[in-house]
Amino acid sequence: MADAHSLAFSCRGATTIAGTPGSARAPGSPNAIGADLIGKFEVPVPVLKSAFVTPDHLAQALREGECQQLEEGDVGPDLMTLCADPETAARHRDGVTVFDSTGFGLEDHVALDVLLELAEEAGIGDRVQIEHLPDDALNPYSFQ
């Protein structure tokens, strides 16, 4: 993406950060959720260095997220720390922030719980068994 002629991120509150590579206009909050491989990046280094960067899981983000482009000291506190100390996040509200979401099981579980709750409240969807429990664990084609 660093070679692209322009950047555009969909941001919380329908804010968009756009411009030439390495530039960003505040406030905005790109969520970097797709760079989950070592050596794969989506956000140019100049944007990261000019932003408050917070990962969901620091060690994982340094290894395979956008944070792998930064030194550990350039990365802000992780998401759980910010949730425990909202004042830290509030100080960065008017600037550019980047959420480096490399993902871990708890996030997936919480997202699923939210979706199930919303579907139940709206009265939509059907419950289906998605777990396959074969009679013979060595035969994936045996069905109960």
N, C-alpha and C positions, 0 to 999 in steps of 0.2 A: 504494500500500500504506500510505502514511502516514495515510490516512483510515480505514483498517480499525480495527475495534474490538479486535482482538488480533493478535498475530504468532505465527507458529510456523515454525521452521526445522528441517529435518532436519540433524543435525550428526554429525560424525565420532564414532564410538563410541556411537551411539544417544542422544547427549545432545540435549535439546531446549531451545531458548530460547523462552519464551512469556510473554505478558503484555500489557500495554497498550502502545499505540504509543509508541515511544521508550524502552522499558524492555528490559533484558536481564539475565539472571542468569548469572553466571560459574560454571564455565567453559563455554564453548561455542564452536563454530566454524562459523557459517553460511558457505556457499559461494555467493557471488553470481554466478551464471552466466548469467542471462537478460537483464540490462540492457545490451544491446549496441547501443543506439541513443542518439543525442544527445537528452537530455531525458527518457529513460525510466529510472525508478528502481524498485528493489525494497526497499531497506533504508532506513528512515528516518534522517535526519541525526543525531538524538540517539544512535541505536545506533552509527552509524559513529564519531561523535566520542568515544564512550566505549570504543571497541574499538581493538585493534591491527589496522590495515588493511594488508594486503599484496596488491599486484596481481601478475599474471603479467607484464604489460608496462606500465610506468608511463605512458608517453606515451599509449598507446591507452586505458588505464583512465581517465586524466584527461579524455580527449576523449569517451568513450562508455560508460564503466563506472560503477559506483557512486562511484568516486573523483571524478567530475565534480561531485559535491556538496561536495567538500572542497577546501581549499587544498593545494597540493603539499606544503607543510611538515607537513600533518596525516597524510600517507600514509607508512607504513613502507617499508622496503626491498622491492624486488621479489623474486619467487620465486627467481630464479637467485642473487641475493645471499644470501638465506636458506639456500639449499642449500649455498653455499660457506662459510657461517658459521653452523652449526647452533646455536651458543651464543646468538646473537641471538634466534632463534626460541624457544629453551628458556626464556628470561627471560619470555616471554609465555604459557607453557603453561597457567598456572592462571587466566588471565583470558579475556575475550571477544576472539576474533580473527575477522576477516572476510577471506576470500580473495576478491578481486575478479578473477574469471577472465573476461577479455574474449575470450580465445582467440587463438591464432596457430598457424600450420601445424605447427610442431614438436610442440605438444601433441597435435594430431590424429594425427600420424604415430606418436608414442610410444604413444598409446592403441590405435591399430590394431595395432601390433606386439605389445602385451601381449595383446590379445584373440586374435590369431592364435596366439600361443604357448600360451595357455590352451586354446584349442580343439584344437590339435594334441596337447597333453598328455592331454586328456580323450578324444581320439579321436572328436570330433564335428565335424560340418560338412562341407561339400563345397567344393572349390576351383572357382570359376567365373571366366570371363573377364568382367570388367566394363568393360573398355576396348573401345570400338567403333572399328575401323580400317577405314573404308569404302574401296572402290576409288576412289570419286569423293568427295573431301572436301566438295564443294559439294552433294552429295545425301545427306541424313541417312538416307534410306530404302534405300540400297544396302548390302547385307550380303555379307560374304565367305562 
